[in-house]
Amino acid sequence: MPQASVLFHETYQWTSRQDEAAAAYNIALRAFQRDQGMPERDWTDLAGDRTRSADAMAGRDILRGVLRDLGFALR
């Protein structure tokens, strides 16, 4: 992802800058997917699907606790 699409300067407000960067990345990702023979899907759809709910997180939502329980010191 280009920095412009994820850098929010502590505001966390999606603006036209992020819209443009995400659209450009969607185009690049689709080109990669096409070259690799993969199904073409926009990054924005993929990211939304992965974070839509705890079920969609497929266990990632509890990963921190699991690692802590295994003795990994996390900040």
N, C-alpha and C positions, 0 to 999 in steps of 0.2 A: 504494500500500500504506500502511496506517496505520503510524505509527511503532512502535506496540506489537508489530507482527508482525516487525519487522526489527531492533529495538534489543535487543542482547544484553548490554550492560554487561560486555564482555570475558569472558563465560562461554561463549557459543556453545552453549548447551544449550536445546533446544526444550522449552517448558513449556506448561502449559494456557493461559497468557496468549497465546502465539503461536498455539496451536490456535484459540482464540476469535477472534483477529484475522484469521487466515487464513480461517476459516469465514465471517466477516462479509464479507471481501473477495470470496470466492467467490460469495456471494449478489449483491453489487453488480456484479461482473463479468458474471455470467450475465444480470442485468437489462439491462446495457449491450449485451451481445451480442444479446439478444432484440430490443431496440429497434432495433438496427442490422441485423437480419436475418442475423446471423452464427450459425454453429454454436455451441451452448453447451457450453463446457468450463470446468471449474474452473481457477483460477490454479495451484493446487497440482499438478494434472496437467500443465499446460502447462510450468511451471517444471521439474518433474521430467524431462519429455521433453527439454527443452533442455539439460540438464546430465548426462544419464544416461551419456554416453560421449564420447570425443573425436570420434567420427563425428557424434554428435548436435550437437556444438558448431558444425558446419558452417564450420570455419575460424576461429571466434572464439578458439580455444585458441592460435592462432599469431599473432593480430593484433598483439600487443605487439612481437614480433620483426620483423614486416613494417614496422610504423611506425618502429621504431628504424632498420632498414636503409634506410628512405627519408629518414632524417635528422631525424626528430622526436625531440627530447629528452624522454624520459619520466622521471618521478620514480620 
